[in-house]
């Protein structure tokens, strides 16, 4: 477990500090996880490396990595509550994630975003160079 502090804000990897109700409340209204169930959010937290962002112990942001800690990581569910945006917190969160010792040496990182390309490009993310090599399976979505 690691913690990082700056001006009343804390980033922690301690899952015990996470507020699953707050996380679910945000995610179920998001474009990428609309109507997700609370049970799925709890299970996703349990099975991922999580980063909670707090302002004086109140959770105000979140990110999680689906990873084997050796070769691959998928960054998911990144958010900061609206009232805390514009303070550089998303950049700080990304810096902490990208420099995490357990993730050093990963061969590939991936993520999906609709509108935050500029943020992620600052940390080396690019569009797929060979998208024809990437496939997906979405059993609950009609094609």
C-alpha positions in Angstrom: 0.0 0.0 0.0 1.3 3.4 -1.0 0.1 6.9 -0.3 1.0 10.2 -1.8 0.0 13.7 -0.5 -0.3 17.2 -1.8 -2.3 20.2 -0.5 -5.0 18.2 1.3 -5.3 15.6 -1.4 -4.2 12.0 -1.1 -3.8 9.2 -3.6 -3.8 5.8 -2.0 -3.6 2.2 -3.3 -5.3 0.9 -0.1 -8.5 -0.7 -1.2 -9.9 -0.5 2.4 -10.1 3.3 2.0 -12.2 3.1 -1.2 -15.9 4.1 -1.1 -17.6 1.5 -3.4 -20.9 3.3 -3.1 -19.4 6.6 -4.4 -17.5 4.8 -7.2 -20.7 2.9 -8.3 -22.7 6.1 -8.2 -20.3 7.8 -10.6 -19.7 4.8 -12.9 -23.4 3.9 -13.4 -23.9 7.4 -14.9 -20.8 7.4 -17.0 -20.8 6.8 -20.8 -18.5 3.8 -20.5 -20.2 1.9 -17.6 -23.8 3.2 -17.8 -26.1 1.2 -15.5 -23.4 -1.1 -14.2 -24.5 -3.0 -11.2 -23.0 -2.5 -7.7 -21.9 -6.1 -7.5 -19.9 -5.8 -10.7 -18.2 -2.6 -9.4 -17.3 -4.4 -6.2 -15.9 -7.4 -8.1 -13.9 -5.2 -10.4 -12.4 -3.4 -7.5 -11.5 -6.7 -5.8 -9.7 -8.0 -8.9 -7.8 -4.8 -9.9 -5.0 -2.6 -8.7 -6.9 0.5 -7.5 -6.0 4.1 -6.9 -8.3 6.2 -4.8 -8.1 10.0 -4.8 -9.2 11.8 -1.6 -9.7 15.3 -0.4 -9.3 15.3 3.4 -10.4 11.6 3.6 -13.5 12.1 1.2 -13.1 10.1 -2.0 -13.2 12.4 -5.0 -11.6 10.3 -7.7 -10.7 6.8 -8.8 -8.7 4.8 -11.3 -8.1 1.1 -11.6 -5.7 -1.1 -13.6 -6.4 -4.6 -14.8 -2.9 -6.0 -14.9 -0.7 -9.0 -14.4 2.0 -6.6 -13.0 4.5 -8.2 -15.5 3.6 -7.5 -19.1 0.2 -5.8 -19.6 -2.1 -3.2 -18.0 -5.5 -1.8 -19.0 -6.3 1.5 -17.4 -10.0 1.8 -16.6 -12.7 3.8 -14.7 -10.6 6.9 -14.4 -12.6 9.9 -13.0 -12.4 12.9 -10.8 -15.6 14.5 -9.4 -16.6 17.7 -11.3 -16.0 20.1 -8.4 -12.3 19.0 -8.1 -11.5 19.2 -11.8 -9.2 21.9 -13.2 -6.7 21.5 -10.3 -4.2 19.3 -12.0 -5.4 16.2 -10.1 -5.8 14.0 -13.2 -2.2 14.7 -14.2 -1.0 13.9 -10.7 -3.1 10.7 -10.6 -1.6 9.7 -14.0 2.0 10.5 -12.8 1.5 8.3 -9.7 0.0 5.4 -11.8 2.6 5.5 -14.5 5.5 5.6 -12.0 4.2 2.9 -9.7 7.1 0.5 -8.9 5.0 -2.6 -9.4 4.2 -1.6 -13.0 7.8 -0.9 -14.1 8.7 -2.7 -17.2 5.2 -3.4 -18.5 5.4 -4.1 -22.3 1.9 -2.7 -23.1 -0.6 -0.3 -21.5 -4.0 0.2 -23.0 -7.1 2.3 -22.3 -10.2 3.5 -24.1 -11.4 7.1 -23.9 -14.0 9.3 -25.7 -12.7 12.7 -24.7 -9.4 12.6 -22.7 -6.9 11.9 -25.5 -4.9 15.0 -24.6 -4.3 13.9 -21.0 -3.2 10.4 -21.9 -0.9 11.5 -24.7 1.2 13.4 -22.1 2.0 10.0 -20.7 2.9 8.3 -23.9 -0.4 6.8 -25.0 -1.1 7.0 -28.8 -3.8 5.8 -31.1 -3.4 2.1 -32.1 -0.7 1.8 -34.8 -2.2 -1.4 -36.1 -5.8 -1.5 -35.1 -6.5 -4.4 -37.4 -4.6 -6.6 -34.8 -7.0 -5.6 -31.9 -10.3 -7.5 -31.5 -13.1 -7.3 -29.0 -15.9 -9.5 -27.9 -19.0 -7.8 -26.2 -21.5 -10.6 -25.6 -24.1 -8.2 -24.1 -24.0 -5.7 -27.0 -25.9 -6.2 -30.2 -23.9 -5.7 -33.4 
